[in-house]
Amino acid sequence: MKDLLEYNFPEDLKGMSIHEMELLSSSIRSFLIDKISETGGHVASNLGVVELTLALHQVFDSPKDKFIWDVGHQSYVHKILTGRADQFDSLRQFGGLSGFPKAHESEHDAYDTGHSSVSISVAAGMAAARDLKEEDHEVIAIIGDGSLTGGLAFEGLNNIGETRSKVIVILNDNGMSISPNIGSVSQYLGRLRTSKGYLGTKKFIKERVASIPNVGYSIAKGLATFKNDVKYSMMDHNNHGGAFFEELGFTYFGPVDGHNLEDLQDVLQRAKSLDEPVLVHVKTIKGKGYINAEKHPDKFHGIAPFDKTTGALKSQSTNPSWSKLAGQFACRLAEENPDIVAITAAMGDATGLGPFAQQFPKRFFDVGIAEEHALTFAAGLAKSGMKPLVAIYSSFLQRGYDQLVEDICLQNLPVVFLVDRAGCVGADGETHHGVFDLSFLSHIPGMTVLTPKDGNQLQAMMEYAVSLGTPCAIRYPRGTTVYDNDITSIYLGRNLREEQAGAIDIWAVGSMLECGRKVSEILKSRGFQTGLVNVTTVKPMDLSVSPDSRLIITIEDNVLEGGFGQRLSAEIASMKLPDKQERPQVLSFGWPDMFVEHGSVGQLQDKYGLTPEKIAERICEEIEGKTRRFTGKKGFLSIT
């Protein structure tokens, strides 16, 4: 067996025997475990699709045929099989291989994905374009059973079923083990559907029998009804939804053992032979081949560098994570108030709500990967007198923007959002950075937006938010923070002054306070008088501006466009000031008007000028009048 790096993929797959591909699948699993244990990344999902990805690349011809990987975190095997194995040491590293499909990396990445439930709609659009342009290639969407809970997936299925455009949907179902008996029945039905006799009969009923004068339509309708009766009697009871997909207009194959290469090749060839929408139901085991991931697929969904023998993380902080603290505080609030409920969109443990689910199972709701539904569901609960806590990643909250506006804020409902992974998240890159929420939350009427500096402020803000009786979002970053259980914090809805105001006043938003403190220290060492404000309330804006301030510096883990700094500048520009009081200028630091790539948070902050040292240097340049006027390519704005 060759070393994995010696192959010429995907060409070398075409002539391989089943035995050779089985050996290759073992090599790929070992390769993935070796590499991801060093770089971190998505382990379980990729180990589960090794055979499926091999079969796809052997049966279809990428890049001519288009693969759309839903979410995209299971595309590592696809990357190996399209000539990128030699780049895996740089996986998710600054300037290296992305953990998601990226068209700029390879022509084999047909579409850049990062969020769930999009692949079927994308496939529908690509297939429509192919048909309009009279091209000849396959369009294949690979989607997991979890992503299928998203409403967008069903909108795509419905559209394809209506247009009858040729799309192959691969349903990667890793929710349960394979049932051989069900698989045998399904394979039989699949072969029957693609046999010449069956397809000929379907065509005969549609075209010939239906054309018989007077009685043809009735006969054809009767035969179709008989076919459906047989189909439902054989499929619907045991086949977990095959009939449902048939009703949507898809020819259904499955369930198929997703780790049996021969069966996978057979069903994919049959799907390819049809000129109509097809759904192939593949059963896989998440974490297949690595016992630690098989036992704990959630832990190994996305993981930092780990010891491949024990599965333990190579480095762990002694400080608690923001998510864990949010979950603990949610439990405390629920103990005191029976109206408090918690909602997650398939991210219960990741957002820290695992303990809440155990302690209050009837008041915990996991709605699946359905963020829009999660928000409107919360609105219904709030309208009926409950107090919902919605724990959600910042980048996923974007998906429920309309519901946020129309269903919650418009009716001023008391929904509290625990906005996790806000700001730059690092290695997951463009699709997962939560750098837009301060901008899109702050302009919604009635919304309160809070930004804690640490765990103690988070606890106080959650208590405050529940007491408001109006919509409120508390946003905090990924990672760990400090928390002292012996300190009781009370939040009163105002910013907190950390250092007496000086000619230069630094306003650091939430978790950026430590950065602001370091900037202040650097400036003081250079002879400047500086003050420091812990910005805890982004909306409504607390305009406690000191009359001694001549220059206000804002620092936020958010894009500059529409962010706190721009809003503060606009508010100050419109303020009525006492006679002879000089209006302070504002210099804002944040992420630029572009999609920021992946890398460690520190590396990205350094590149875009958001480290304390670079911020201080830019402030000095502005004060000394040596800086240019920038246009968004750096992470700061000129004085306004």
Beta strands, then each sheet from edge to edge (+ up, - down):
strand 1: 66-69
strand 2: 139-144
strand 3: 168-173
strand 4: 251-257
strand 5: 278-283
strand 6: 340-344
strand 7: 364-366
strand 8: 387-393
strand 9: 416-420
strand 10: 448-450
strand 11: 472-475
strand 12: 496-499
strand 13: 504-509
strand 14: 530-535
strand 15: 537-539
strand 16: 551-559
strand 17: 585-591
sheet 1: 1+ 2+ 3+ 5+ 4+
sheet 2: 7+ 6+ 8+ 9+ 11+ 10+ 15-
sheet 3: 12+ 14- 13- 16- 17-
end
